[in-house]
Amino acid sequence: MSKTEENTEKKILNKKLKDVEINIPIVYGNIAFWLGKKANEYQSHKWTVYVRGATNEDLGVVIKRAVFQLHSSFNNPTRVIEAPPFELSESGWGEFEIAITLYFHNDVCDKPLNL
């Protein structure tokens, strides 16, 4: 292959495809475990919140970073995970909502996804 053909091929591969839809099923949620005898008033459960591929595939090829917004009572309540696995583990004592924002690689999608 000549140098000109190689450059043309690279340009074609680097262009964004328009009007192409890609579906990648994801699963997000959380798990929590009671600490039992180790529990105290402020640390009764160990928990993990996660974003995973539906069949455990590597989401790092499409997701650039995941931002988890925890309750304001946590130190550093905005947590940014920039590589798989996109999950966060902590301990605490109560329930609260966690907002998750997924940012995709530029060649996948320009808009973040709020969960």
Sine and cosine of phi, psi and omega as CSV:
sin_phi,cos_phi,sin_psi,cos_psi,sin_omega,cos_omega
0.00,0.00,0.71,-0.70,-0.02,-1.00
-0.98,0.21,0.26,-0.97,0.00,-1.00
-0.87,0.49,-0.64,0.77,0.01,-1.00
-0.90,0.43,-0.67,0.74,0.02,-1.00
-0.90,0.43,-0.64,0.77,0.04,-1.00
-0.88,0.47,-0.71,0.70,-0.01,-1.00
-0.90,0.44,-0.64,0.77,0.04,-1.00
-0.89,0.45,-0.68,0.73,0.01,-1.00
-0.90,0.44,-0.67,0.74,0.03,-1.00
-0.89,0.46,-0.65,0.76,0.01,-1.00
-0.89,0.46,-0.66,0.75,0.01,-1.00
-0.90,0.44,-0.69,0.72,-0.02,-1.00
-0.93,0.36,-0.49,0.87,-0.03,-1.00
-1.00,0.09,-0.17,0.99,0.03,-1.00
-0.97,0.26,0.57,-0.82,0.09,-1.00
-0.97,0.24,0.65,-0.76,0.09,-1.00
-1.00,0.08,0.74,-0.67,0.02,-1.00
-0.99,-0.17,0.54,-0.84,0.05,-1.00
0.86,0.51,0.54,0.84,0.07,-1.00
-0.94,-0.35,0.75,-0.66,-0.01,-1.00
-0.94,-0.34,0.77,-0.64,0.04,-1.00
-0.87,-0.50,0.79,-0.62,0.03,-1.00
-0.94,-0.35,0.85,-0.52,0.06,-1.00
-0.79,-0.61,0.96,-0.29,-0.03,-1.00
-0.92,0.38,0.71,-0.71,0.05,-1.00
-0.82,-0.57,0.35,-0.94,0.07,-1.00
-0.81,-0.59,0.73,-0.68,0.10,-1.00
-0.73,-0.69,0.52,-0.85,-0.03,-1.00
0.10,-1.00,-0.35,-0.94,-0.01,-1.00
-0.51,-0.86,0.36,-0.93,0.14,-0.99
-0.74,-0.67,0.51,-0.86,0.00,-1.00
-0.61,-0.79,0.57,-0.82,0.01,-1.00
-0.76,-0.65,0.73,-0.69,0.08,-1.00
-0.95,0.31,0.69,-0.73,-0.06,-1.00
-0.99,0.16,-0.07,1.00,0.07,-1.00
0.89,0.45,-0.77,-0.64,-0.04,-1.00
-0.90,0.45,-0.38,0.93,0.01,-1.00
-0.99,0.15,-0.16,0.99,-0.05,-1.00
-0.94,0.35,0.53,-0.84,0.16,-0.99
-0.70,-0.71,-0.10,-1.00,-0.09,-1.00
-0.86,0.51,-0.56,0.83,-0.09,-1.00
-0.96,-0.28,-0.22,0.98,-0.02,-1.00
-0.73,-0.69,0.98,0.22,-0.06,-1.00
-0.99,-0.17,-0.33,0.94,-0.05,-1.00
-0.68,-0.73,0.55,-0.84,0.18,-0.98
-0.97,-0.23,0.74,-0.67,-0.04,-1.00
-0.68,-0.73,0.36,-0.93,0.06,-1.00
-0.69,-0.73,0.73,-0.68,0.15,-0.99
-0.94,-0.35,0.62,-0.78,-0.16,-0.99
-0.56,-0.83,0.37,-0.93,0.21,-0.98
-0.77,-0.64,0.85,-0.53,-0.07,-1.00
-0.72,-0.69,0.33,-0.94,0.17,-0.99
-0.94,0.34,0.57,-0.82,-0.07,-1.00
-0.86,0.52,-0.52,0.85,0.05,-1.00
-0.89,-0.46,0.51,0.86,0.08,-1.00
0.93,0.38,0.39,0.92,0.06,-1.00
-0.96,0.28,0.33,-0.94,-0.03,-1.00
-0.96,0.27,0.93,-0.38,0.01,-1.00
-0.99,0.13,-0.10,0.99,0.00,-1.00
-0.89,0.47,-0.32,0.95,0.03,-1.00
-0.97,0.25,-0.34,0.94,0.02,-1.00
-0.89,-0.46,-0.51,0.86,-0.03,-1.00
-0.99,-0.13,0.80,-0.60,0.03,-1.00
-0.99,0.13,-0.69,0.72,0.02,-1.00
-0.34,-0.94,0.40,-0.92,0.08,-1.00
-0.86,-0.52,0.72,-0.69,0.01,-1.00
-0.91,-0.40,0.86,-0.51,0.02,-1.00
-0.97,-0.26,0.84,-0.55,0.02,-1.00
-0.98,-0.21,0.97,-0.26,-0.02,-1.00
-1.00,0.07,0.09,-1.00,0.08,-1.00
-0.87,0.50,0.55,-0.84,-0.07,-1.00
-0.90,0.43,-0.24,0.97,0.02,-1.00
-0.97,0.26,-0.22,0.97,0.04,-1.00
-0.99,0.17,0.56,-0.83,0.18,-0.98
-0.91,0.41,0.70,-0.72,-0.01,-1.00
0.77,0.64,0.93,0.38,-0.10,-1.00
-0.93,0.36,-0.29,0.96,0.08,-1.00
-0.99,-0.13,0.93,-0.37,-0.05,-1.00
-0.93,-0.37,0.77,-0.63,-0.03,-1.00
-0.93,-0.38,0.83,-0.55,0.06,-1.00
-0.92,-0.38,0.88,-0.47,-0.13,-0.99
-0.96,-0.27,0.16,0.99,0.03,-1.00
-0.43,-0.90,0.49,-0.87,0.04,-1.00
-0.91,0.41,0.48,-0.88,0.01,1.00
-0.97,0.24,0.63,-0.78,0.00,-1.00
-1.00,0.07,0.99,0.15,-0.01,-1.00
-0.50,-0.87,0.30,-0.95,-0.07,-1.00
-0.60,-0.80,0.75,-0.67,0.02,-1.00
-0.88,-0.48,0.64,-0.77,0.00,-1.00
-0.48,-0.87,-0.03,-1.00,0.15,-0.99
-0.72,-0.70,0.40,-0.92,-0.03,-1.00
-0.06,-1.00,-0.27,-0.96,-0.13,-0.99
-0.77,-0.63,-0.14,0.99,-0.11,-0.99
-0.66,-0.75,-0.04,-1.00,0.03,-1.00
-0.98,-0.18,0.51,-0.86,0.10,-1.00
-0.28,-0.96,0.33,-0.95,0.04,-1.00
-0.99,0.11,0.58,-0.82,0.08,-1.00
-0.85,-0.53,0.85,-0.52,0.10,-0.99
-1.00,0.06,0.68,-0.73,0.02,-1.00
-0.84,-0.54,0.77,-0.64,0.10,-1.00
-0.86,-0.50,0.81,-0.58,0.02,-1.00
-0.98,-0.22,0.76,-0.65,0.07,-1.00
-0.93,-0.36,0.75,-0.66,-0.08,-1.00
-0.98,-0.18,0.34,-0.94,0.12,-0.99
-0.88,0.47,0.53,-0.85,-0.10,-1.00
-0.84,0.55,-0.54,0.84,-0.03,-1.00
-0.99,0.17,-0.09,1.00,0.00,-1.00
-0.99,-0.15,-0.82,0.57,-0.06,-1.00
-0.32,-0.95,0.65,-0.76,-0.01,-1.00
-1.00,0.08,-0.36,0.93,-0.10,-0.99
-0.99,-0.15,0.68,-0.73,0.10,-1.00
-0.96,0.29,0.35,-0.94,0.03,-1.00
-0.91,-0.41,0.83,-0.55,0.01,-1.00
-0.99,-0.12,0.80,-0.60,0.02,-1.00
-0.91,-0.42,0.00,0.00,0.00,0.00
